[in-house]
Amino acid sequence: MNIMPLFPERLQDFCAPAPRPGEYLLERRFAEIYAAARGIPLKYDELLEEIRQWCEASGIGGHGGSVSFSGRRGGREYRGTATRFRDELSILIHAEGEGRRRYRIPGLWSDYSWLVLYQEPLSGEWRSWPGAAKEPSAMERDRTTEEKAGEGFDWVCRRRIISRVRLFRGECLVKEYFARQEKTGAGEPPGPP
């Protein structure tokens, strides 16, 4: 399926309304159900790949990369910008007579899929690094690149008070650290005799 003639003006066909008014989210399940109900052949992974290629051809590189565009649809002009925020593409479109709409495509790139979690020593709660978030939705904001996550993992492992650290790529556990506790006899101080 070639989305170039459809992109970005027909992107809304595959996006689910988000909780914020005027905001839409591209999600696999919604896009596949919508396409199947309308008889549109859709291969979701190919759709994401074509959007990545469109971004590359448009000059959107790493985090913060942006491009402006304009066009005409149904006798109305539209203009907009597409901006990369970490692993998400955000497309803001102003259409004549329709107002502003934002289309978000989370997880378009996989380079910001790394997450470091550590266990709090007293409470046992898991928190993300570097933001120390404990709510899963807030932890997502601490996802980063492989390099930064590796540095963060090593840094947290060196903290003597932290006994357990996990490194994830997406939802998969890549590495886990357990601090070794020194064994001592009853009443003996830890360390060499």
Order of alpha helices (4+ residues) and beta strands (2+ residues): beta-beta-alpha-alpha-beta-beta-beta-beta-beta-beta-alpha-alpha-beta-beta
